[in-house]
Amino acid sequence: MMEEKIREYVKRELERLSNGVKSVELTGVYPSVLESVIGGFDWSEADTNGWQVDYWLTTDKYDISGSMYYGTATISLKE
């Protein structure tokens, strides 16, 4: 139930990118949820560092960066 609400939250925020917003800042979101909503990428391709497991990756459509430890992510449309 909670994971479905988080998916809906991510989808709403991604829709904002279609309306001219440059990037969205997400909280309470973990990579597994992003992967299920966005798809089209493999976490083994992400650059990571540190004990907080900061990550960076690019999909066909988005640039994504975040922190697995804090459950945050910034998503912007790929330029």
HELIX and SHEET records of a PDB file:
HELIX    1   1 MET A    2  SER A   18  1                                  17    
HELIX    2   2 PRO A   31  ILE A   38  1                                   8    
HELIX    3   3 TRP A   43  GLU A   45  5                                   3    
SHEET    1   A 5 SER A  23  THR A  27  0                                        
SHEET    2   A 5 THR A  72  LEU A  77 -1                                        
SHEET    3   A 5 TYR A  62  SER A  67 -1                                        
SHEET    4   A 5 ASP A  54  THR A  58 -1                                        
SHEET    5   A 5 ASP A  47  ASN A  49 -1                                        
END                                                                             
